[in-house]
Amino acid sequence: MKQTQPGSSDPVIQQLHNSSNNGNAETNRLLLTEAQAATALGVSRRTLFSLRREGKIPFVRIGKCIRYSVEALRDWITSQNENPKPNLPQ
């Protein structure tokens, strides 16, 4: 997965990295569109669609619209972290 630094100029990426409330409406958004969520996660919309269809990523349905909670995405990313295996002596 693509890694982006917290200082990125992309407001969607910054939104996932910023946990503080700085008064900017763009970074205070609670829900992301599919395109925004895919960009923030560094995956294609097709990959995001597949993850949603397979029940592997949390989403919110509002009427016919699909949205992704910033907080739920943060939690999901944390749950996906794999612990590297320790280096074993050879």
CYANA upper distance limits for C-alpha pairs under 8 A (distance plus 0.5 A):
  1 MET  CA     41 LEU  CA      8.05
  1 MET  CA     42 GLY  CA      6.81
  1 MET  CA     43 VAL  CA      7.79
  2 LYS  CA     41 LEU  CA      7.90
  2 LYS  CA     42 GLY  CA      5.71
  2 LYS  CA     43 VAL  CA      8.29
  3 GLN  CA     42 GLY  CA      8.09
  4 THR  CA      8 SER  CA      7.14
  4 THR  CA     13 ILE  CA      7.89
  6 PRO  CA     13 ILE  CA      7.99
  6 PRO  CA     14 GLN  CA      6.46
  6 PRO  CA     17 HIS  CA      6.08
  6 PRO  CA     18 ASN  CA      8.11
  7 GLY  CA     14 GLN  CA      7.51
  8 SER  CA     13 ILE  CA      7.27
  8 SER  CA     14 GLN  CA      6.79
  9 SER  CA     13 ILE  CA      8.41
  9 SER  CA     14 GLN  CA      7.79
 10 ASP  CA     14 GLN  CA      6.74
 11 PRO  CA     15 GLN  CA      6.51
 11 PRO  CA     26 GLU  CA      7.63
 11 PRO  CA     27 THR  CA      7.21
 12 VAL  CA     16 LEU  CA      7.25
 12 VAL  CA     27 THR  CA      7.80
 12 VAL  CA     36 GLN  CA      6.91
 12 VAL  CA     37 ALA  CA      8.36
 12 VAL  CA     39 THR  CA      7.96
 12 VAL  CA     40 ALA  CA      6.26
 13 ILE  CA     17 HIS  CA      7.10
 13 ILE  CA     39 THR  CA      8.10
 13 ILE  CA     40 ALA  CA      5.39
 14 GLN  CA     18 ASN  CA      6.36
 14 GLN  CA     27 THR  CA      7.73
 15 GLN  CA     19 SER  CA      8.24
 15 GLN  CA     26 GLU  CA      8.38
 15 GLN  CA     27 THR  CA      5.38
 15 GLN  CA     28 ASN  CA      7.87
 15 GLN  CA     29 ARG  CA      8.42
 15 GLN  CA     70 VAL  CA      8.24
 16 LEU  CA     40 ALA  CA      7.70
 16 LEU  CA     70 VAL  CA      6.83
 16 LEU  CA     74 ARG  CA      7.40
 18 ASN  CA     27 THR  CA      8.27
 21 ASN  CA     27 THR  CA      8.47
 21 ASN  CA     28 ASN  CA      7.19
 22 ASN  CA     27 THR  CA      8.41
 22 ASN  CA     28 ASN  CA      8.40
 23 GLY  CA     27 THR  CA      8.49
 23 GLY  CA     28 ASN  CA      7.65
 24 ASN  CA     28 ASN  CA      6.69
 25 ALA  CA     29 ARG  CA      6.94
 29 ARG  CA     70 VAL  CA      8.45
 30 LEU  CA     69 SER  CA      6.36
 30 LEU  CA     70 VAL  CA      6.30
 30 LEU  CA     71 GLU  CA      8.11
 31 LEU  CA     67 ARG  CA      6.27
 31 LEU  CA     68 TYR  CA      5.76
 31 LEU  CA     69 SER  CA      5.02
 31 LEU  CA     70 VAL  CA      6.41
 32 LEU  CA     36 GLN  CA      6.09
 32 LEU  CA     37 ALA  CA      6.12
 32 LEU  CA     67 ARG  CA      5.95
 32 LEU  CA     68 TYR  CA      5.53
 32 LEU  CA     69 SER  CA      6.85
 32 LEU  CA     70 VAL  CA      7.35
 33 THR  CA     37 ALA  CA      6.54
 33 THR  CA     66 ILE  CA      7.39
 33 THR  CA     67 ARG  CA      5.54
 33 THR  CA     68 TYR  CA      6.98
 34 GLU  CA     38 ALA  CA      6.54
 34 GLU  CA     45 ARG  CA      7.27
 34 GLU  CA     48 LEU  CA      8.09
 34 GLU  CA     66 ILE  CA      7.39
 34 GLU  CA     67 ARG  CA      6.80
 34 GLU  CA     68 TYR  CA      7.59
 35 ALA  CA     39 THR  CA      6.67
 35 ALA  CA     45 ARG  CA      6.81
 36 GLN  CA     40 ALA  CA      6.54
 37 ALA  CA     41 LEU  CA      6.58
 37 ALA  CA     68 TYR  CA      7.07
 38 ALA  CA     42 GLY  CA      6.43
 38 ALA  CA     43 VAL  CA      5.66
 38 ALA  CA     44 SER  CA      6.23
 38 ALA  CA     45 ARG  CA      5.99
 38 ALA  CA     48 LEU  CA      6.63
 39 THR  CA     43 VAL  CA      6.88
 39 THR  CA     44 SER  CA      7.90
 43 VAL  CA     47 THR  CA      6.74
 43 VAL  CA     48 LEU  CA      7.28
 44 SER  CA     48 LEU  CA      6.86
 45 ARG  CA     49 PHE  CA      6.52
 46 ARG  CA     50 SER  CA      6.69
 47 THR  CA     51 LEU  CA      6.71
 48 LEU  CA     52 ARG  CA      6.69
 49 PHE  CA     53 ARG  CA      6.55
 50 SER  CA     54 GLU  CA      6.54
 51 LEU  CA     55 GLY  CA      6.74
 51 LEU  CA     56 LYS  CA      5.57
 51 LEU  CA     57 ILE  CA      6.17
 52 ARG  CA     56 LYS  CA      6.40
 52 ARG  CA     57 ILE  CA      5.82
 52 ARG  CA     58 PRO  CA      7.52
 52 ARG  CA     59 PHE  CA      7.68
 57 ILE  CA     73 LEU  CA      8.28
 57 ILE  CA     76 TRP  CA      7.44
 58 PRO  CA     68 TYR  CA      7.42
 58 PRO  CA     69 SER  CA      8.28
 58 PRO  CA     72 ALA  CA      7.02
 58 PRO  CA     73 LEU  CA      7.63
 58 PRO  CA     76 TRP  CA      8.01
 59 PHE  CA     66 ILE  CA      7.28
 59 PHE  CA     67 ARG  CA      6.31
 59 PHE  CA     68 TYR  CA      5.22
 59 PHE  CA     69 SER  CA      7.17
 60 VAL  CA     66 ILE  CA      6.32
 60 VAL  CA     67 ARG  CA      5.59
 60 VAL  CA     68 TYR  CA      6.39
 60 VAL  CA     69 SER  CA      7.64
 61 ARG  CA     65 CYS  CA      6.16
 61 ARG  CA     66 ILE  CA      5.22
 61 ARG  CA     67 ARG  CA      6.75
 62 ILE  CA     66 ILE  CA      6.93
 62 ILE  CA     67 ARG  CA      7.95
 68 TYR  CA     72 ALA  CA      7.91
 68 TYR  CA     73 LEU  CA      7.55
 69 SER  CA     73 LEU  CA      6.58
 70 VAL  CA     74 ARG  CA      6.75
 71 GLU  CA     75 ASP  CA      6.80
 72 ALA  CA     76 TRP  CA      6.51
 73 LEU  CA     77 ILE  CA      6.53
 74 ARG  CA     78 THR  CA      6.80
 75 ASP  CA     79 SER  CA      6.74
 76 TRP  CA     80 GLN  CA      6.74
 77 ILE  CA     81 ASN  CA      7.09
